[in-house]
Structure formats: structure tokens, C-alpha cells
Amino acid sequence: MELYLPEWRGEPLDGKRLLVMQGGGFGDNMMFFRFLGEAKKLGAHVTYACPEQMIEMFDGHPSVDKLIPTHEGPKTDMLSEFDAHIKKDGVMQYDYFIPIMGMPRILKTTVAIDATSQLGSCPAHLNSAAPLSASPCPTF
């Protein structure tokens, strides 16, 4: 997908706007979500384009400033959807983008990562409607 944005390769993020793109499946997005907090610590305003089914789970987490739902469908539909978020009146709304699965490499991550950046538990209202075995999201 052509985003018309430079990919973040480790440049200083203080005051910059970073668009993080989803990657892999739901489990990958949950696992790599913890790295958004690391970008926030570097001073970035973080927007995460994630599967629309995961918006409620990530909403309100301190590691992300804005969420953009992504939808399944033809690539052309996705491109036009992102154009509205990336450009407003012809002006770029982000300084950089990065695929979420590329963040550990850029951040030079070791095994340890700050626990406050992790997802935590699923919002209670998403778990309360179904028995534990059919719960829409796990508790971490």
C-alpha cells in the first residue's frame, strides 16, 4: 500500500505524528501493541490503524492517541479510506508511518519492555456478555 509518507526509521519523534499500521492477525496486533507506548515515551503523537474489531479493546489506552479502524475489502477501498485520514485539505496529517511489526527493530528492543505499555485486560463490558470460553478477548 502506498501511503505517501516516509517510513519511520528511528528519527527523533518528539512532537512528531506517527501512523502505526496493523500487521498480521489479531494476536499479532495484541502482542505488538505494547510498542506503541515506547513511541509515546519518545514524544510521538501515536495513531494506530487497527482492525475495526479491535477498536473497543484499544480505545482509551494511554499508549495511543487516536485509533483508525481498518476494514476488510479491496485494496482500492482501503487506499481511499486512508487518504481521508492521511491528508486533510491536501495537508499531510502525519510525519511518519511504520508497520506495527517493524517497531521492535527500530526501537532496538530487548526481551524486557515496560509493563505499563502492555495491553492489560480486555474491557469488562466485552467479557461480560459471554461465558469465559466464548469471551471475545482474553485477559493478559
C-alpha positions in Angstrom: 0.0 0.0 0.0 1.4 3.4 -0.9 0.9 5.8 2.0 2.8 8.8 0.6 4.5 9.1 3.9 8.1 8.5 4.9 8.6 5.3 6.9 9.9 5.9 10.4 13.4 4.6 10.7 14.4 5.8 14.1 14.4 9.6 13.7 13.6 11.6 16.8 9.8 11.6 17.5 9.5 14.5 19.9 6.4 16.4 18.7 6.0 14.2 15.6 2.9 12.4 14.4 3.3 8.7 13.9 0.9 6.5 12.0 1.3 2.8 13.0 -0.2 0.3 10.6 -1.7 -3.0 11.7 0.1 -6.2 10.8 -0.6 -9.9 10.9 -3.7 -11.3 12.7 -5.5 -10.2 15.9 -2.9 -12.0 18.1 0.0 -10.2 16.4 -1.7 -6.8 16.8 -2.3 -7.5 20.5 1.3 -8.7 21.0 2.9 -5.8 19.2 0.6 -3.1 20.7 3.0 -2.8 23.6 5.5 -1.0 21.4 3.1 2.0 20.8 3.8 3.0 24.4 7.5 3.1 23.6 6.9 5.6 20.7 4.8 7.7 23.1 7.7 7.9 25.5 9.8 9.2 22.7 7.4 12.1 22.3 5.2 11.0 19.4 1.5 11.6 18.9 0.6 8.0 18.0 -2.3 7.0 15.7 -2.9 3.3 15.3 -4.7 1.9 12.2 -6.0 -1.4 13.5 -8.7 -3.9 12.6 -12.1 -2.4 13.3 -13.0 -5.4 15.5 -10.2 -4.4 17.9 -11.1 -0.7 18.3 -13.0 -1.2 21.5 -10.2 -3.2 23.1 -7.6 -0.5 22.4 -9.8 2.6 22.9 -8.7 4.8 25.8 -5.3 3.0 26.3 -2.6 5.6 27.2 -0.2 4.2 24.5 -2.4 5.5 21.7 -3.8 9.0 20.9 -6.1 8.0 18.1 -7.4 4.9 16.5 -8.4 4.4 12.9 -10.4 1.3 12.0 -9.3 -0.7 9.0 -11.8 -2.8 7.1 -11.5 -5.9 5.1 -12.0 -5.4 1.4 -10.4 -4.4 -1.9 -7.1 -2.6 -1.7 -8.6 0.4 -3.6 -11.2 0.8 -1.0 -8.6 0.8 1.8 -6.4 3.3 0.0 -9.3 5.8 -0.4 -10.3 5.2 3.2 -6.7 6.1 4.4 -6.4 9.1 2.1 -9.1 10.8 4.2 -7.1 10.2 7.3 -3.6 10.9 5.9 -4.4 14.1 4.0 -6.8 16.8 5.1 -7.3 19.7 2.6 -4.1 18.5 0.8 -2.0 18.7 4.0 -0.3 15.6 5.4 -1.6 14.7 8.9 1.4 12.5 9.8 5.1 12.9 9.7 5.9 9.1 9.5 4.3 5.7 9.3 5.5 2.3 10.4 4.1 -1.2 10.2 3.5 -2.3 13.8 5.6 -5.4 13.4 8.6 -3.2 12.4 8.6 -1.3 15.7 10.8 -3.7 17.8 13.6 -3.5 15.2 13.5 0.3 15.0 13.3 0.6 18.8 16.2 -1.9 19.2 14.0 -3.8 21.7 15.5 -6.3 24.1 13.4 -9.0 25.8 12.3 -6.7 28.6 9.7 -4.0 27.9 7.9 -1.7 30.3 4.8 -3.4 31.6 2.8 -0.2 31.6 2.8 -0.2 27.8 1.2 -3.6 27.6 -2.5 -4.0 26.8 -3.6 -5.2 30.2 -7.0 -6.8 30.3 -10.0 -6.7 28.0 -12.7 -4.0 28.9 -15.2 -5.6 31.2 -18.2 -4.9 29.0 -16.6 -7.1 26.2 -16.2 -10.0 28.5 -19.5 -9.8 30.5 -21.8 -10.8 27.7 -20.4 -14.3 27.0 -19.2 -17.2 29.1 -15.5 -17.3 29.6 -14.9 -19.9 27.0 -16.6 -17.8 24.3 -15.1 -14.5 25.5 -14.3 -12.1 22.6 -10.9 -11.2 24.1 -8.5 -12.8 26.6 -7.2 -11.4 29.8 -3.5 -10.8 30.0 
